[in-house]
């Protein structure tokens, strides 16, 4: 396999991908059964990317090889969240059952300061942590992929980057959803870039248009040839720093060269015979998921119908307490002593739920004081992969908001993140997702910001059973949790569990957000009678998941009802 040339591999992939930009009619329709395959499965935000991952596995690569190739492909075909200018988290379980986690989260620049986003009165300056180069953290994605490949890769590095180079050069056909996002972001693209970027044109983008990214192709070629140094040193690094210097950003050449992804021990939990493997801090996802399941242990929720008044009320009260814990206790463990043992103890959630009343809500300000605005729309992306040997990888990666800082690196063709907004700009003040943080997540040089990303793997009877995750900012945790409950407790198949309507509560604001059409009038009336405040919203999360069926096959379940998500298997 390693003898195959870089060029022949790229050409082969380009042939496979001809005309694959749009979902099939089966994908468009509301399915109650996922894609079934026996050898390997990739579920991602885009068909191009999912097909690239499957092609890698067909050529002898494992799930880790496929993950690297999918990550780079998403940087081309899904530029609002797929990236090389952002970061993320990976949770894995290899075919022998060994588990681990990789933290390639962005870091604050070495010149970052605790109060850098506050005005003279000590109040946050609007959009300063959201748009423009001052909102950018040191990117971690490329180093994360390098480390993943160094430890687990079977195919050559060049072979894994090759498909994304081909896609960037030849172009990808965009979906209706992608066209909408380009059109919506046009004014920000024009305001925050020093040159005309490929996503801006005189006419409106529409479904079927071709997106070609020649500068990104050149950047990816440097990464293919030079690996880590092709991004964090040399021409690409100089282009990033030039962008900083042009607009008073903080990232330096030294910041880039010093960046290192970190291997961490995953968070492990248990619920009724299922083992839960998820991401540790600086992600809050794993801690929150295990806390939520610990809280469920005191209740027989199988007696409640999915999305019933009783289930929604109980889940809301659990989430209210878990998100309050998040605000107070979680941050970068390299900078803050996160009390993991205490947070994950079953007794903690049992104690927290002593104030639970089935008849009425517990006001959030009685749990911990705070006042925030409603959460805004968000964008991250998640992909799940299982290979024929049983290796499983769950990766959530992001630029933070749509197209991150809205800044594309001139001459390099990729967007930079706006992850600095995930720090607590001022304790008690919400970020763009309405999440409140404290001193644990305060800005400090070289510190990683707290995240809600929740890449997760589940074992059943000690064997691989489920791989899942979601985008969605603060709603990631609840989207993943409810999907897990749907499969684990309500015995839905993977696609049914992903399709089900979702709701969300995050302590502050003290409101249950639910998907349009998800609650009938009687359910809403009964929840309001318990004191709950409700707000309808379009969509919550985009869960991409894989389940090992009782027959030993793989069921890939893309969240096709909420996005362009696609499952490819063989």
N, C-alpha and C positions, 0 to 999 in steps of 0.2 A: 504493500500500500504506500509506504513512504517513497517508493521509487517513482510514483506517478508525478508528473511535472505540475508545477504551479499553474501553468497556462492551460494544460489539458483539463485540469480539475475545474478551473473557472469556466471554461467553455462548456463543460458537461453540465455544470449547475445552471448556466444561462439557458441551456436548452430545456432543462427540466422546468424552469420558471416562466417560460413564455406564456403570456396570457393568464397568469395566475392571480392577478391583483384583486379580482372581484370574487365574492363568495358565491358558491353554487346555490341553486334554488333550495336544496336541502338545508344548507347552512342558514339561509334567510328565514326559512319557516321555523316556527316554534317546535323544537324537537323535545321529546321526552326520553330519548336514548342518545348517548354520546357516540362518538366514533370508536369502533372496536378494532383492535389490532393485536397481533400476537407477539411481535418482536420489539417494537419500539414506538414511542409516542412523544410528540411535542405539542404543547398547547401554548400559544402566544397571542399577541395582539394583532398579528398580521400574517396572512397566508404565505407571503414571500418568506418570512422569517421561519415559520413552522416547517415549510417545505425544505428550506436550507438545512435545518436541524436533522430532519429525517434522511436527507441525502448524505449527510456526514455519517450517520449511523449505518446506512446501507454500504458505505465505502470502508467500513471497518472501525469507525470511530465509536467511542463510548459516549455515555450521557454527558460527561464533562467536556469532551470535545464538541459535542453538539451545542452545549451551553455557550461556549466561547463563540462559536460561529453565529448562533442566534443573537447573542448580545451585539455583535458588530453589525449584523444584518439589520437589526432594529434601529441602529443609529442612522441608517440610510432610509429605510422604508417607513419608519414611525418617528419622525424627528421631534415631535412634540414631547416625547418622553424617552424613547429609545435614545441611547447616547454614548459618546465617549467623553463628553464634557461634564458628566455628573458622577453618580456613585450608586452604591446599593449594598445589598446583603445576599449571601447565599447560604442555604442550609442543605446538607447532603446526607445521604445514607448510602454507603457503598454496598455491593452485592453480598459482602460478608456480614453486614449489619453494623459496621463501624459508622459512627455518626460524627458530624462536625459542622462548623460554621465559619464563614469567611466574611469579615467586615471590611468592605471597600467603600465605606461612607466617606464623604468629603470632610475636609478639616478647615478650620478657620485659618486664614493667613497669619503669618508670624507677627504682622503689624496690626492685627485686629485688636480692638479695645472694647471693654465691657459696655461702655455707653456710646458706642460709635453711631448709633441710629437715633440718638436723642437730641432734641433741640436745647436751647439755653434754659428753657423752663423744665427740662428733664422729661419731656414727653416725646414719644416716637414720632419721627418725621414721616409723613405719608409716602409710601412707595419706595423709601430709601433702601429697605431691606428686601424689596421685591423686584425691582427693575433696575437695569444698569449694572455696570461692572463692580460697584461696591457691594452688591448682594451675592457675589460669587465666592463659593468655597473652593479650596484646592481639589480638583477632580480626582476620583479614585478608581473609576471604571477600568481603565486600561491596565493599571497595576493589578487590580483584582483578577482580571482575566489572565494576565501573565502568571500570577501565582497559582490559579486554578489549573492552568495547563502544565506548569512545572511539576505539580504534585500528582496529577491524575491523567494527563493527556497521553493519548496513544498515537494520534496522527501528528504531523509536523505543524508548527505554528503557522507557517505560510499557507498551508492547505485550509486552515480554519478561517483565516482572514480573507482568503481569495474570493469567496462568494460575495461579500459585502463590497469589495472593490469593483467586481463585475456589475453589481446592481447600481452602484453610484455612477459608473461610466455610461452604462447603457440606458439607465433610467428605469423608473417604476411607475406603473399606472396607478393613480391615486383613487381612493374611494370617495363617495359623497361626503362622508364624515370628515375625511382629511381635508377635502376642499373647503368645507365649512370652517374648519379651524384656521386654515391659512387666511381666509378672507376676514375672519374675525380679528386676527392678530395683526393685520396689515398696518394699522396706525402705530402700534407699538414697534413693529419692525422698522418702520421709517424713523421713528423718534429716537430709537436707541442704537442704531447702527450707523457707521460712518460711510457706508457704501451700499449699493443696491444688492440685496441678497437674493438668492434663487427663489425664495418663497414669495417675493413681491413682483407683481407684473401689472401692466396697465389694465387688463381685463380681470374679471372675477375668475377664480379657479372653479372648475367643475369636475364632476366625476368623469373619469376616463382620460384626464389630462396626464401628460408625462412629466415626471419630476426627474431632472438630471442634475447630479451634484459632482461636477468635475474636480473642484478643489478638495472636497471630502475624499474623493477617490485617491488623490495624491497623498493626502494625510494618511489614509489607510495603507497605502503602499509603503510609506515610511515605517509605519507600525509593523507591517508584515516583514519588512527587511530587518529592522533594528529592534523589534520587541519593545521593551519598556523605554529604552533610550530614544526610540522613535517618537515618543510623545512627551516625556518628561525632561528631555534634553534636546539640544540641537534646534533645527528649524521650527518645529511645532511649538516647543517651549518658548522660543523667542517671539513667535507670533502671538502667543497667549499674553506674554508680558507686554508686548507692544500695545495690545488692546487695553491692558490695565493702565499703562502710562498715558494713553491718549485720553482716557476718561477718568483719571484719578482713582483707579482701582488699587488693590493692595497686594495681589499675588506677585511674588518675585520668582526669579529663576531658582533661587535657593529653596523656596517653598516647594516648587515642583520636583526638584531633584531629591528632596528629602522625603517625599510622600511614600508611605508604606501601608499596604493593606495588612490586616491583622487576623490571624487565625484565632478563633475563640471557641470556648466550650458552649454547646447549645443549651438552651433551657429545656429541661425534661419534665414532663408532667404525666399524670395518669388519670384516666376516667373510665371506670367500669370495664377494665380489661384492655383499653386502648392506651398506647403509649404516644404521647404528643412530643414532637421534637421541633423546636422553634428557635427564633433568633434572640440572643441575649442583648443587653445594653451595649452600645447606645441605641439599639432599637428598643422601644417599649412593647413591641408586639408580642414577643414570647412570654414575658412576664404577665401581660394583660390576659392573654389567652389562657394560661394556666390558672390565673386567679379566677377567671370567669368559670372555668370548669370546676375548680375547687368549690366555688360558691354554689354550683348546681348540685353538688353531692348531697346536700341536705334536702333535696326535693325530687319527687318522682315526676319529672316533666313529661314522661310518656303518657300520663293521664290527661295532659293538655293537648289540644289540637295545635298544629303549627299555625303561628300567627293568630292564635286566639287571644282573647282579652287577658286570660290568666298568664299565658306564656309571655306576651308582650310586656305586661306589668312586671313580672318577675325578672325578665331579662333587663328591662330598663333599670330596675333598682340595683341589679348586679353591676351593670355598666356605670351607673352613677357613682358607685363606690370605687370601682376599679380606675376610672379616669381621674377621680380625685387623688388617688394614690399616685397615679402617673405624674400629675402636676407637682407633687411634693417630693417624690423620692427618686426619680429617674433622671439620668444624665450619662455622660461619657464616664465609664468606670475607670479610665486612666486618669481622670481628674477629680472624681467624686466617689466617695465610698458608698456605692449603691447597696442597700441592705437586702440582698437577694434572698438570703435564708429566711428572713422574717416575712418578706413579701410573698414568697412561694409556700409558706407554711399553711396547711389546711385550716389550722385553728384561726388564722388571721381573718379569712373570709367568713368563717363561722361567726366570729366575734362581730365583724362588720355588719353581718346580716341580722344581728339580734334586733335591730331597730326596724326591720322590714315588716310592713303591715300589708297583708293581701288586699285590704279594703281601700288603702289610700297610699299616695306617693309620700316619699320622704323628701322634703324640699332640699335642693342642692345646697342652699346657704346654711342649712343645719349640719351638713357634712363638712364643708369647708367654704369659707366666704370667697366670693369672686363675682365679677361682672364682665361679661364679654359679649361681642356681637355674634350674629349668626355666621355659621361657616360658609365659605365660598366654594365655587367649583374648583376641582383639583385634577391633577394628572400625574400619574406614575405609570409604570407598566410591570406586569408580572408574567413569567413563563415557567412552566413545569415540564420536566423531561424524565422519562424512564427508558432505559435501554433493555436489550434482550437478556442481558446478564442479571438485571435487577438493580443496577445502579440508579439512584434517583437524585435529582437536583431540583431545588426550588429556589428561584432567584427573583427578587424584586429590585428594580432599578429605576432611577428617576433623575429628572432635572429639577424637581419640586413642582412649580406651577407649570402651566402650558408653556412650552418652549423656554422654560427656566427664566433667566434674566432678560430674555428677548434679544440677547446679544449674540451674534455670530462672530467667530474669530476671523478677522479679515485675512484672506489668503489660505485659510485652513478649512473652512466650510462646515464647521459644527457649532452648535449652540452651547453656551455656558449655563451652568445651573444658577438658581437663586436660593441655594440651601441655607444661606446665612439667616434667612427668615425663620428657620426652624429652631434657632436659639431663642431663649427668652430675652428679648430686647430690653425689657424692663419687667422684673418679677410682678406677676399678676396681670400683665398685658397680653392679649391674645395674638397669635400669629395669624397668617392668612386662612388657616383652617379653624380658627376660633379656639385653638388649644392654648391653655394657660400653662405657664411653667414658672419655676422658682429659681433659687440660686443654684440648684443642682445642674440646671441647663443654661446658666449664664455664659455669655461670650467670653472666651479666653483664647490667646494665641495657641494654634496647633491643636485645638480641642475639636472633637467630633460633636456635631449637633444631634440632639435627640430626634428619633424618628418613630413613625407609627408602622413602618413596613413590617410585614408579618409572614415571610416565607416559612412554610410549615410542612412537615412530613408526619404521617401517622402510621404507627404499626398496629396490627391486630394479631393477637396471639403470637407476638414476637416477630411477625413477618411484615414486609412492606405492604401497606394497604392504600394509602392516599397521599397525594402530593398536591399542594394548593397554595394560593396566595392571591393578592388583589392589589390594584391601585386604589386611590381614593382618599389620600390624606388621613384625617382622623377617622374616617369611616372604614379604613382597611380592616382594623381589628374586629369590628362588629360584623363586617361582611364575611370574613374568614370564619369567625365563631359561629355565625348562624348557618353557614354552609356545612360546617363540621357537624353541628347538631342535627341538621336535616338528614345527613347520611348515617350518623352514629346512633341516634335515638329514634328517628322517624323512618329509618331504613329506606330512604329514597335512593335511587341509583344516582350516579354522579351528575348526570345532566339535570335530573329533576331537582337535586339539591342546589345546583348552581342557578337554575331558572327561577326558583321560588322568590317571591317578593321579600324585600328586606326593610328593616327599620333601624334606627340609630339613636343612641343617646350618649353624650360624652361629659356628663356632669354639668358643664357650663358651655353653652347656654342651656338652661333648664327646659328643654323641649325635646319631644320625640319627633324625629324627622322620619317620614315614611315615603316609600315610592308611590308615584301616582297610580291609582287603581289598586293599591295594596290593602286598603282597609275599607270595609263597607261602613255605612252610616251608623249601624247599630254598634259595631265594634268601637268606632270613634266616640260615640255617645257614652258607652260604658267606661272607656278609658278616661274620658273627661270627668265622669262622675267620681273617679278615684283621685281627681286633682291633676291628672296629667295634661300637659299642653302639647298640642299636635301641630305639625306643619308638614304639608305635602311638598315633595321634591321630585324632580324628574327621575334620576337614577342614583343608585348607591353601589359603588364598586364595580369591578369587572373581574370576577373570579375565574381564573383559568386553572383547571384541576384535572387530575388523573386518578382513577380508582382501579385497583386490582380486583377483578371480578372473582366470584367463587370458582369459576372455571379456569382461573389463572390468566385470563386475557386482560388487556388494558383498555379501560374506557376513558377516552379523552373527552372532556366536557369544556368547550369554550363558552364564554359568556356572550354568545352571539346575539342575545336579546338586548344587550346594553352597548355593544360596540362591534368592531370588525374582527373580533377574536376568532381564531381558527385552530382546529385540531388536525394534525397530520400524523398518520401512523402507517406502519407497514407490517 
